[in-house]
Amino acid sequence: MINLALLYGGRSAEREVSIAGAKEVERALDRQKYMICKYDAATDLEALVHDADRLDCVFILLHGKFGEDGTVQGLLDLLGLPYQSAGVLGSSIAMNKHVSKVMYRQAGLLTPNWMYFQKGQVLDVKKIQEEVGLPAVVKPCTQGSSVGIVLAKDEKEMLDAVDKAFSWDQEIILEQYIKGTEITGGVLGLERLDSLPIVEIVPGDDFDFFDYKAKYTPGATKEICPARLAPDIARKAQDIAKKAHNALKLSIYSRTDMIISDDGKIYCIETNTIPGMTPTSLFPQAAKVYGLNFSNLLDRLIELAIARKRQERETTTTVD
């Protein structure tokens, strides 16, 4: 019997998404295998620290700041507890949209052109139009689930979107808008990464892109797995998802969002280190097509978390 902690909730803008995921995970876990304890990261971290000695693994179901950005991962590392997400470095890199795009470029991956700004910095509108163009996608750097993201079609919308983005974050990016097919690719594993089938994302006619409302409004978006792609394009997208995972120093699993432009190029948009975890979320959908139902996927993630911690302990040397 594995003593498993579900760490959920938290203080980010994605708190309700996290709570919903935790309920689904708890429902799907095999009670013959797991003794489950639940901890809300907004109120129960002291209890988690107190209980650490009797826990075997933590399943992180947090999204956004203070959950996906390496902070909680650092705490769990200090406690010596296995967990199923990327470590501190990878989590913090992937959470920052500017830094992750720098890493994509260094790995030779395509990503839309962008400009980075800090709060209080003066925007050169002419330079933005030259380097990014309009329409442009305005994004807070460290939010998930498309929180605060706006597709700005003209200068006024762009300036309004910048103000909105800065209400969410101290750092933002303005990104070139790439028209095309939205897809996402999951990977799973430690030394050997398995590619999951690509999922095609088709937002409804009311949405310009896969924004927060399109993600969480029932029926707003059509998700097709496997994606309607030629086999060579699907394999290329899977390879890109692996390269993005490695470029960002990730571990165990991730899901990279991409766009196939109208001229056939595949652009990396961002990589999720703790993908949504309900049976109908994108990563579990792809896992199901791959051959892992939701319960089996959870088992696999927990196995990988424990295996990684075992490897870390075997390679750690103590200096007296």
DRENDO-1510 file (C-alpha; in Angstrom, 1 decimal, always signed):
<recs>
REC; n; res; u; v; w
REC; 1; MET; +0.0; +0.0; +0.0 .
REC; 2; ILE; +1.4; +3.4; -1.1 .
REC; 3; ASN; +0.7; +6.4; +1.2 .
REC; 4; LEU; -0.1; +9.0; -1.5 .
REC; 5; ALA; -0.6; +12.7; -0.9 .
REC; 6; LEU; -2.7; +14.6; -3.4 .
REC; 7; LEU; -1.5; +18.2; -3.4 .
REC; 8; TYR; -4.1; +20.5; -4.9 .
REC; 9; GLY; -5.9; +23.9; -4.7 .
REC; 10; GLY; -3.3; +26.5; -4.0 .
REC; 11; ARG; -3.5; +30.3; -4.5 .
REC; 12; SER; -3.2; +30.7; -8.3 .
REC; 13; ALA; -5.8; +31.8; -10.8 .
REC; 14; GLU; -6.2; +28.1; -11.6 .
REC; 15; ARG; -7.3; +27.0; -8.2 .
REC; 16; GLU; -10.7; +25.8; -9.3 .
REC; 17; VAL; -9.2; +23.8; -12.2 .
REC; 18; SER; -6.9; +22.2; -9.7 .
REC; 19; ILE; -9.7; +21.3; -7.3 .
REC; 20; ALA; -11.7; +19.7; -10.1 .
REC; 21; GLY; -8.6; +17.7; -11.2 .
REC; 22; ALA; -8.0; +16.4; -7.7 .
REC; 23; LYS; -11.6; +15.1; -7.4 .
REC; 24; GLU; -11.2; +13.2; -10.6 .
REC; 25; VAL; -7.8; +11.7; -9.6 .
REC; 26; GLU; -9.1; +10.7; -6.2 .
REC; 27; ARG; -12.0; +9.0; -7.9 .
REC; 28; ALA; -9.8; +7.1; -10.3 .
REC; 29; LEU; -7.1; +5.9; -8.0 .
REC; 30; ASP; -7.2; +2.2; -7.0 .
REC; 31; ARG; -7.9; +2.1; -3.2 .
REC; 32; GLN; -6.3; -1.4; -3.1 .
REC; 33; LYS; -3.0; +0.2; -4.0 .
REC; 34; TYR; -3.2; +3.7; -2.3 .
REC; 35; MET; -3.9; +5.2; +1.0 .
REC; 36; ILE; -4.9; +8.7; +0.0 .
REC; 37; CYS; -4.3; +11.9; +2.0 .
REC; 38; LYS; -5.3; +15.3; +0.6 .
REC; 39; TYR; -3.6; +18.6; +1.2 .
REC; 40; ASP; -4.7; +22.0; -0.1 .
REC; 41; ALA; -1.6; +24.0; -0.8 .
REC; 42; ALA; -3.4; +27.2; +0.3 .
REC; 43; THR; -4.0; +25.9; +3.8 .
REC; 44; ASP; -2.3; +22.6; +4.5 .
REC; 45; LEU; +1.4; +22.9; +3.7 .
REC; 46; GLU; +2.3; +22.8; +7.4 .
REC; 47; ALA; +0.3; +19.5; +7.7 .
REC; 48; LEU; +2.1; +18.1; +4.7 .
REC; 49; VAL; +5.5; +18.9; +6.2 .
REC; 50; HIS; +4.4; +17.3; +9.5 .
REC; 51; ASP; +3.2; +14.2; +7.8 .
REC; 52; ALA; +6.2; +13.8; +5.4 .
REC; 53; ASP; +7.8; +10.9; +7.2 .
REC; 54; ARG; +4.8; +8.7; +6.6 .
REC; 55; LEU; +4.2; +9.6; +3.0 .
REC; 56; ASP; +5.6; +7.6; +0.1 .
REC; 57; CYS; +4.8; +9.9; -2.8 .
REC; 58; VAL; +3.1; +13.2; -3.6 .
REC; 59; PHE; +0.8; +13.7; -6.7 .
REC; 60; ILE; +0.9; +17.4; -7.5 .
REC; 61; LEU; -2.3; +18.7; -9.0 .
REC; 62; LEU; -1.4; +22.4; -8.8 .
REC; 63; HIS; -1.4; +24.7; -11.7 .
REC; 64; GLY; +0.2; +28.1; -12.2 .
REC; 65; LYS; +2.2; +30.1; -9.6 .
REC; 66; PHE; +3.3; +28.4; -6.4 .
REC; 67; GLY; +2.5; +25.0; -7.9 .
REC; 68; GLU; +4.0; +24.6; -11.4 .
REC; 69; ASP; +6.9; +27.1; -11.0 .
REC; 70; GLY; +9.3; +25.1; -8.9 .
REC; 71; THR; +8.4; +26.4; -5.5 .
REC; 72; VAL; +6.4; +23.4; -4.3 .
REC; 73; GLN; +8.9; +21.1; -6.0 .
REC; 74; GLY; +11.7; +22.6; -3.9 .
REC; 75; LEU; +9.8; +22.0; -0.7 .
REC; 76; LEU; +9.2; +18.4; -1.7 .
REC; 77; ASP; +12.8; +17.9; -2.6 .
REC; 78; LEU; +13.8; +19.2; +0.9 .
REC; 79; LEU; +11.4; +16.8; +2.4 .
REC; 80; GLY; +12.8; +13.9; +0.3 .
REC; 81; LEU; +9.4; +13.1; -1.2 .
REC; 82; PRO; +8.9; +11.7; -4.7 .
REC; 83; TYR; +6.5; +13.7; -7.0 .
REC; 84; GLN; +5.4; +13.2; -10.6 .
REC; 85; SER; +6.3; +16.6; -12.1 .
REC; 86; ALA; +9.5; +18.2; -13.4 .
REC; 87; GLY; +12.0; +19.3; -10.8 .
REC; 88; VAL; +12.7; +22.8; -9.6 .
REC; 89; LEU; +14.8; +23.9; -12.6 .
REC; 90; GLY; +12.6; +22.5; -15.3 .
REC; 91; SER; +9.4; +23.7; -13.6 .
REC; 92; SER; +10.7; +27.3; -13.3 .
REC; 93; ILE; +12.0; +27.4; -16.9 .
REC; 94; ALA; +8.8; +26.1; -18.4 .
REC; 95; MET; +6.6; +28.3; -16.3 .
REC; 96; ASN; +8.2; +31.4; -17.8 .
REC; 97; LYS; +7.1; +31.9; -21.3 .
REC; 98; HIS; +10.0; +34.2; -22.3 .
REC; 99; VAL; +12.7; +31.9; -20.9 .
REC; 100; SER; +11.1; +28.8; -22.4 .
REC; 101; LYS; +11.0; +30.4; -25.8 .
REC; 102; VAL; +14.7; +31.2; -25.5 .
REC; 103; MET; +15.4; +27.6; -24.7 .
REC; 104; TYR; +13.3; +26.4; -27.6 .
REC; 105; ARG; +15.3; +28.6; -30.0 .
REC; 106; GLN; +18.6; +27.3; -28.5 .
REC; 107; ALA; +17.4; +23.7; -29.2 .
REC; 108; GLY; +16.7; +24.6; -32.8 .
REC; 109; LEU; +12.9; +24.6; -32.4 .
REC; 110; LEU; +10.7; +27.1; -34.1 .
REC; 111; THR; +8.7; +29.4; -31.9 .
REC; 112; PRO; +6.8; +32.6; -32.9 .
REC; 113; ASN; +8.8; +35.9; -32.8 .
REC; 114; TRP; +8.2; +37.8; -29.5 .
REC; 115; MET; +9.2; +40.7; -27.4 .
REC; 116; TYR; +9.7; +40.7; -23.7 .
REC; 117; PHE; +8.7; +43.6; -21.3 .
REC; 118; GLN; +8.8; +44.3; -17.6 .
REC; 119; LYS; +6.3; +46.3; -15.8 .
REC; 120; GLY; +7.0; +50.0; -16.0 .
REC; 121; GLN; +9.0; +49.7; -19.3 .
REC; 122; VAL; +8.0; +52.0; -22.1 .
REC; 123; LEU; +6.6; +50.1; -25.1 .
REC; 124; ASP; +7.9; +51.1; -28.5 .
REC; 125; VAL; +4.7; +50.5; -30.6 .
REC; 126; LYS; +6.5; +51.0; -33.9 .
REC; 127; LYS; +9.2; +48.5; -33.0 .
REC; 128; ILE; +6.5; +46.0; -31.8 .
REC; 129; GLN; +4.7; +46.3; -35.1 .
REC; 130; GLU; +8.0; +45.7; -37.0 .
REC; 131; GLU; +9.2; +42.7; -35.0 .
REC; 132; VAL; +5.9; +41.1; -33.9 .
REC; 133; GLY; +3.2; +42.6; -36.1 .
REC; 134; LEU; -0.5; +42.8; -35.6 .
REC; 135; PRO; -2.5; +40.9; -34.7 .
REC; 136; ALA; -0.3; +40.0; -31.7 .
REC; 137; VAL; -0.8; +37.6; -28.8 .
REC; 138; VAL; -0.2; +39.4; -25.4 .
REC; 139; LYS; +0.7; +37.1; -22.6 .
REC; 140; PRO; +1.6; +37.3; -18.9 .
REC; 141; CYS; +4.9; +35.4; -18.6 .
REC; 142; THR; +4.0; +33.1; -15.7 .
REC; 143; GLN; +0.4; +32.3; -15.8 .
REC; 144; GLY; -1.1; +29.0; -17.1 .
REC; 145; SER; -4.4; +28.0; -18.7 .
REC; 146; SER; -4.3; +31.0; -21.0 .
REC; 147; VAL; -5.0; +33.3; -18.0 .
REC; 148; GLY; -4.7; +36.9; -19.1 .
REC; 149; ILE; -3.9; +36.1; -22.7 .
REC; 150; VAL; -5.5; +38.3; -25.4 .
REC; 151; LEU; -5.2; +38.3; -29.2 .
REC; 152; ALA; -4.9; +42.0; -30.0 .
REC; 153; LYS; -5.9; +42.9; -33.6 .
REC; 154; ASP; -5.0; +46.6; -33.6 .
REC; 155; GLU; -2.9; +49.1; -31.6 .
REC; 156; LYS; -5.6; +50.0; -29.2 .
REC; 157; GLU; -6.5; +46.4; -28.4 .
REC; 158; MET; -2.8; +45.7; -27.9 .
REC; 159; LEU; -2.3; +48.5; -25.4 .
REC; 160; ASP; -5.4; +47.5; -23.5 .
REC; 161; ALA; -4.2; +43.9; -23.5 .
REC; 162; VAL; -0.8; +44.9; -22.2 .
REC; 163; ASP; -2.5; +46.7; -19.2 .
REC; 164; LYS; -4.5; +43.5; -18.6 .
REC; 165; ALA; -1.5; +41.3; -18.8 .
REC; 166; PHE; +0.5; +43.5; -16.4 .
REC; 167; SER; -2.4; +43.2; -13.9 .
REC; 168; TRP; -1.6; +39.4; -13.8 .
REC; 169; ASP; +2.2; +39.6; -13.9 .
REC; 170; GLN; +5.3; +41.8; -13.6 .
REC; 171; GLU; +6.6; +40.3; -16.9 .
REC; 172; ILE; +4.8; +39.9; -20.3 .
REC; 173; ILE; +5.5; +38.9; -23.8 .
REC; 174; LEU; +4.0; +40.1; -27.1 .
REC; 175; GLU; +4.1; +37.2; -29.5 .
REC; 176; GLN; +3.6; +37.0; -33.3 .
REC; 177; TYR; +0.2; +35.5; -34.1 .
REC; 178; ILE; +0.6; +32.3; -36.2 .
REC; 179; LYS; -2.6; +31.2; -38.0 .
REC; 180; GLY; -2.9; +27.5; -38.4 .
REC; 181; THR; -3.9; +24.2; -36.8 .
REC; 182; GLU; -3.5; +24.0; -33.0 .
REC; 183; ILE; -2.1; +20.7; -31.7 .
REC; 184; THR; -0.6; +19.3; -28.5 .
REC; 185; GLY; +1.8; +16.5; -27.9 .
REC; 186; GLY; +2.5; +14.6; -24.7 .
REC; 187; VAL; +5.6; +12.6; -23.7 .
REC; 188; LEU; +6.0; +10.2; -20.8 .
REC; 189; GLY; +9.0; +8.5; -19.3 .
REC; 190; LEU; +12.4; +8.9; -17.6 .
REC; 191; GLU; +15.5; +7.8; -19.6 .
REC; 192; ARG; +13.3; +6.7; -22.5 .
REC; 193; LEU; +10.5; +9.0; -23.5 .
REC; 194; ASP; +7.3; +7.6; -25.1 .
REC; 195; SER; +5.4; +9.8; -27.4 .
REC; 196; LEU; +1.6; +10.0; -27.0 .
REC; 197; PRO; -0.7; +10.5; -30.0 .
REC; 198; ILE; -1.0; +14.1; -31.1 .
REC; 199; VAL; -4.3; +15.8; -30.2 .
REC; 200; GLU; -5.8; +18.4; -32.6 .
REC; 201; ILE; -7.6; +21.3; -30.9 .
REC; 202; VAL; -10.4; +23.0; -32.8 .
REC; 203; PRO; -11.9; +26.0; -30.9 .
REC; 204; GLY; -15.4; +26.9; -31.7 .
REC; 205; ASP; -16.3; +29.7; -34.2 .
REC; 206; ASP; -16.7; +32.1; -31.3 .
REC; 207; PHE; -13.0; +31.8; -30.3 .
REC; 208; ASP; -9.9; +33.1; -32.1 .
REC; 209; PHE; -7.7; +30.7; -30.3 .
REC; 210; PHE; -7.7; +28.1; -27.4 .
REC; 211; ASP; -8.1; +30.7; -24.6 .
REC; 212; TYR; -9.3; +30.1; -21.0 .
REC; 213; LYS; -13.0; +30.2; -21.9 .
REC; 214; ALA; -12.4; +27.8; -24.8 .
REC; 215; LYS; -10.6; +25.4; -22.6 .
REC; 216; TYR; -13.1; +25.2; -19.8 .
REC; 217; THR; -16.5; +25.9; -21.4 .
REC; 218; PRO; -18.2; +22.5; -22.1 .
REC; 219; GLY; -18.6; +22.0; -25.8 .
REC; 220; ALA; -16.7; +25.1; -26.8 .
REC; 221; THR; -13.8; +23.2; -28.3 .
REC; 222; LYS; -13.5; +20.0; -30.3 .
REC; 223; GLU; -10.5; +17.8; -29.5 .
REC; 224; ILE; -9.5; +15.1; -32.0 .
REC; 225; CYS; -7.1; +12.3; -31.1 .
REC; 226; PRO; -5.3; +11.1; -33.1 .
REC; 227; ALA; -5.0; +14.4; -34.9 .
REC; 228; ARG; -6.0; +14.6; -38.5 .
REC; 229; LEU; -2.4; +14.8; -39.7 .
REC; 230; ALA; -0.3; +13.0; -42.3 .
REC; 231; PRO; +1.8; +10.3; -40.6 .
REC; 232; ASP; +5.1; +12.2; -41.3 .
REC; 233; ILE; +3.7; +15.4; -39.8 .
REC; 234; ALA; +2.4; +13.6; -36.7 .
REC; 235; ARG; +5.8; +12.0; -36.2 .
REC; 236; LYS; +7.5; +15.3; -36.6 .
REC; 237; ALA; +5.2; +16.9; -34.0 .
REC; 238; GLN; +5.9; +14.0; -31.6 .
REC; 239; ASP; +9.7; +14.5; -32.1 .
REC; 240; ILE; +9.3; +18.3; -31.4 .
REC; 241; ALA; +7.4; +17.5; -28.2 .
REC; 242; LYS; +10.3; +15.3; -27.1 .
REC; 243; LYS; +12.9; +18.0; -28.0 .
REC; 244; ALA; +10.9; +20.6; -26.1 .
REC; 245; HIS; +10.7; +18.4; -23.1 .
REC; 246; ASN; +14.5; +17.9; -23.1 .
REC; 247; ALA; +15.3; +21.5; -23.9 .
REC; 248; LEU; +13.4; +22.7; -20.8 .
REC; 249; LYS; +15.0; +20.1; -18.5 .
REC; 250; LEU; +11.7; +18.3; -17.8 .
REC; 251; SER; +11.1; +14.9; -16.3 .
REC; 252; ILE; +8.4; +12.2; -16.2 .
REC; 253; TYR; +5.8; +13.9; -18.4 .
REC; 254; SER; +4.9; +17.1; -20.2 .
REC; 255; ARG; +2.6; +18.3; -22.9 .
REC; 256; THR; +3.8; +20.8; -25.5 .
REC; 257; ASP; +1.3; +23.0; -27.3 .
REC; 258; MET; +2.1; +23.7; -31.0 .
REC; 259; ILE; +0.7; +25.4; -34.1 .
REC; 260; ILE; +1.1; +24.1; -37.6 .
REC; 261; SER; +1.1; +27.1; -39.8 .
REC; 262; ASP; -0.6; +27.3; -43.1 .
REC; 263; ASP; +2.7; +26.8; -44.9 .
REC; 264; GLY; +3.4; +23.6; -42.9 .
REC; 265; LYS; +5.9; +24.8; -40.3 .
REC; 266; ILE; +5.4; +23.6; -36.7 .
REC; 267; TYR; +5.9; +26.2; -34.0 .
REC; 268; CYS; +6.3; +25.5; -30.2 .
REC; 269; ILE; +4.0; +27.7; -28.2 .
REC; 270; GLU; +4.5; +26.5; -24.6 .
REC; 271; THR; +5.1; +23.4; -22.6 .
REC; 272; ASN; +2.9; +22.3; -19.6 .
REC; 273; THR; +4.8; +20.5; -16.8 .
REC; 274; ILE; +1.6; +19.5; -14.9 .
REC; 275; PRO; -1.1; +19.0; -17.6 .
REC; 276; GLY; -4.7; +18.9; -16.7 .
REC; 277; MET; -5.7; +15.7; -15.0 .
REC; 278; THR; -9.3; +14.7; -15.5 .
REC; 279; PRO; -10.3; +11.8; -17.8 .
REC; 280; THR; -11.3; +14.3; -20.5 .
REC; 281; SER; -8.2; +16.5; -20.2 .
REC; 282; LEU; -5.8; +16.5; -23.2 .
REC; 283; PHE; -3.0; +14.5; -21.8 .
REC; 284; PRO; -5.3; +11.7; -20.4 .
REC; 285; GLN; -7.1; +11.7; -23.8 .
REC; 286; ALA; -3.9; +11.0; -25.6 .
REC; 287; ALA; -2.8; +8.4; -23.1 .
REC; 288; LYS; -6.1; +6.6; -23.5 .
REC; 289; VAL; -5.5; +6.3; -27.3 .
REC; 290; TYR; -2.0; +5.2; -26.6 .
REC; 291; GLY; -3.3; +2.4; -24.4 .
REC; 292; LEU; -3.3; +3.8; -20.9 .
REC; 293; ASN; -6.7; +4.4; -19.3 .
REC; 294; PHE; -7.0; +7.1; -16.7 .
REC; 295; SER; -6.4; +4.8; -13.7 .
REC; 296; ASN; -3.4; +3.1; -15.4 .
REC; 297; LEU; -1.9; +6.5; -16.4 .
REC; 298; LEU; -2.0; +7.6; -12.7 .
REC; 299; ASP; -0.3; +4.4; -11.7 .
REC; 300; ARG; +2.4; +5.0; -14.3 .
REC; 301; LEU; +3.1; +8.5; -13.2 .
REC; 302; ILE; +3.4; +7.4; -9.6 .
REC; 303; GLU; +5.7; +4.6; -10.5 .
REC; 304; LEU; +7.9; +7.0; -12.5 .
REC; 305; ALA; +8.0; +9.5; -9.5 .
REC; 306; ILE; +9.1; +6.8; -7.1 .
REC; 307; ALA; +11.6; +5.4; -9.6 .
REC; 308; ARG; +13.2; +8.8; -10.2 .
REC; 309; LYS; +13.6; +9.4; -6.4 .
REC; 310; ARG; +15.2; +6.0; -6.1 .
REC; 311; GLN; +17.7; +6.9; -8.8 .
REC; 312; GLU; +18.4; +10.2; -7.2 .
REC; 313; ARG; +19.2; +8.5; -3.9 .
REC; 314; GLU; +21.4; +5.9; -5.5 .
REC; 315; THR; +23.5; +8.6; -7.2 .
REC; 316; THR; +23.7; +11.0; -4.3 .
REC; 317; THR; +27.0; +10.8; -2.3 .
REC; 318; THR; +27.3; +12.1; +1.3 .
REC; 319; VAL; +30.4; +14.0; +2.2 .
REC; 320; ASP; +31.3; +13.6; +5.9 .
</recs>
